Amino acid sequence: MRIKTIIIIVIAVLLTIVLMQNTGRVNFEFLWATFWMSKLVMLFFVAAISFVLGFMVGRPKRVKKLGGDYTDINSDKSNPSTLSDDDKEYIN
């Protein structure tokens, strides 16, 4: 087995153990509401919301086109280097 597969299995087993140990009912207070809920259900909701938020934050941004072609005013087509003269002097 590959190391990645072993790590996934270990994490799944540890997650299952944590979830099974937290099946008791507890009192949750959210803003003005108070309700009883299983810790297992609450852990699941928190994990699902965290996954969705992490996915939304971590995905690459899409570029929006507002019509027309984008042109860079400061681009110099004859000089493909994007370094300024000061940067070139610093490197050398």
C-alpha positions, -999 to +999 in steps of 0.1 A: +000+000+000+011+035-006+017+059+023-011+082+011-036+053+014-023+044+049-026+080+061-062+082+048-072+050+065-056+061+098-074+095+097-107+078+089-103+054+118-094+083+142-124+103+130-147+074+135-134+069+170-139+106+179-174+106+164-185+075+183-172+088+216-192+119+213-228+106+208-242+121+241-268+148+241-258+183+251-275+216+255-265+242+228-273+278+229-273+298+197-282+334+199-315+334+217-324+298+210-316+269+233-319+233+221-306+198+228-286+181+201-263+151+198-226+161+198-223+137+168-247+158+148-231+190+158-196+178+149-210+166+115-225+201+108-194+219+118-172+196+097-195+200+066-197+238+070-159+240+074-153+219+043-176+240+022-161+273+034-125+259+029-134+248-006-149+282-014-119+301-001-092+278-015-105+275-051-089+297-078-106+329-087-124+333-120-114+362-143-144+382-152-145+397-187-163+430-189-163+433-226-136+442-250-100+430-249-077+437-220-046+457-230-018+466-207-009+503-213+026+499-198+036+468-218+065+470-242+062+444-269+097+449-281+112+440-247+099+407-234+116+412-200+094+425-173+122+437-151+129+473-147+163+488-152+168+491-114+159+454-109+184+444-136+211+465-120+204+449-086+206+413-100+239+420-118 
